[in-house]
Amino acid sequence: MDLQKIDKGNDLVSLFHQKGGEVDFALPFERDIFLFDTYVAGVMHVENFEMIEPDLKNGVELVFLREPNNPYDAEAIMIQTQAGQKIGYVPKKDNVIFARLMDAGKLLIGKIQEKTQKGKWTKIDIGIYLRD
C-alpha cells in the first residue's frame, strides 16, 4: 500500500499559518494562581528605599529570589523589583511553604496590593502568586 498525502489545508501545520505563509505559534497558557496575602518585611533596612518607593504602586509585580544561605533564615525569600532593586523579604513567619515550593522549581511572584505610610515606615501589602 502506498501512502498518499492529501493536502486539504486542515492539517496541524496549517492551523498555525496565519498570514503571508508565516508560521505564528501559539504562546503557552500562563496564569497566576493566588496563594496568600502578606507584607514585605525589612523595608526599613533597605538602603536608599526612598529612591525606590515612588515606583512601588498597586499592581506592580515583584520578583522572589530564594536565599538558602541567608545567615538569619534558611527559608529566606528576598523580594525585588523588576529592575532588581531589593525591597525586603517575605516574612519569616510566612515563608516555609513558599521556600519549599521555590526549591521544587515553582515560580512565585508578588503583586503589590496596597502601600501605606506609618510614620517613617512604609508598609507594603502584597499577594503571593504561583505562576503556572
Secondary structure by P-SEA (a helix, b strand, c coil): cbbbbbcccccccccccccccbbbbbccbbbbbbcbbbbbcccccccccccccccccccbbbbbbbccccccccbbbbbbcccccccccccccccaaaaaaaaabbbbbbbbccccccccbbbbbbbbbbcc
